Amino acid sequence: MSWEANVRKVEPYVAGEQPKDHNIIKLNTNECPYPPAPGVAKRAEEMNCGDLRLYPDMNAEKLVNSLSEYYHVDPAKIFVGVGSDDVLAMSFMTFFNSDKPILFPDITYSFYDVWAELYRIPYKTCALTDDFHMKKEDYMVPNGGVIFPNPNAPTGVLESVDMIEEIIRENRDVVVIIDEAYVDFGGESVLPLIDKYDNLLVVQTFSKSRALAGMRIGFAMGSEKLIGYLKDAKFSFNSYTLNMPAIEMGVEAVKDDAYFKKTVNRIIATRERVKGELKELGFDFTDSKSNFLFATHKTVPAGELFRVLKENGIYVRYWNKKRIDNRLRITIGTDEQMDRLISFLKEYLK
Ligand code: PMP
């Protein structure tokens, strides 16, 4: 028998492209088009590299405390990781260990089925409606856990806190994870519910609204019990995950709330303006509450638009997948970047 028979074989998640050419208008991976809070760069300059001889604080206490203060959540209810991907991967491993399938939408973050396959977790997808909303009844059947983003990705569609609470209430015997990667762009967080439901885990990230995708910082908030189990799993895997610069810069990003709000509001304003202009060009899209649009054109196929945009130095995201193969996911960039996108489309669609 070949050694390959015992390899854990997986089909990996395909991340959006990171081109080397800096002239590209990069609207493909939902990063923030603006720099992180000014304090972040300042802290990077000041950092005493001598500290790097030592291991970082494996509890990242400084960052946990600043999140605790900002969100008014006890530090024992906060878990941090290397981007929310790390937090989510650890959560799948820790909480989804049932023989029953975990549930998530058929159109959603395409890492969920990859983690399920990696850990051999049975899963079942629930079809969204034609306007990409979840049907709550789909999640009220026997299952091994529930996970979905709110707003959903790549649709941008937001579900109400009331509906999510109903789903949590019906699933007290499993862990329910709400992935709030994009919640700062106009969604309402279910964070206040963590004190009511000890099986609710809320996951957020510094990669989008806090402009720190490159630093890799994510976090989860939930009952002390849930967070305790997550920490046990993490400390059985790799203790020192967040490095010192990430901890320091994360703290600086949280400190500057005025800058955070200004940046987020700027992106929301651009998003709403661009919605109007794309509509005039014959596009239709969901009412996205995130930092991207999920757009389809009434005559020109999305695959063609993806290709010509790329040839012209404008990267967006396209999936040749059932139900979404005529849609583009377009990250909201700066006003200038969006103007260049729109003037190209105007010319091309003439
Ligand atoms: N959740 C969703 C829904 C996402 O779109 C992303 C970004 N790819 C992530 C989580 C992970 O982001 P990060 O690891 O940068 O925090």
Boltz pocket constraint, residues with backbone or C-beta under 6 A from the ligand:
constraints:
  - pocket:
      binder: B
      contacts: [[A, 29], [A, 82], [A, 83], [A, 84], [A, 85], [A, 86], [A, 109], [A, 149], [A, 151], [A, 153], [A, 179], [A, 181], [A, 204], [A, 205], [A, 206], [A, 207], [A, 213], [A, 217], [A, 218]]
      max_distance: 6.0
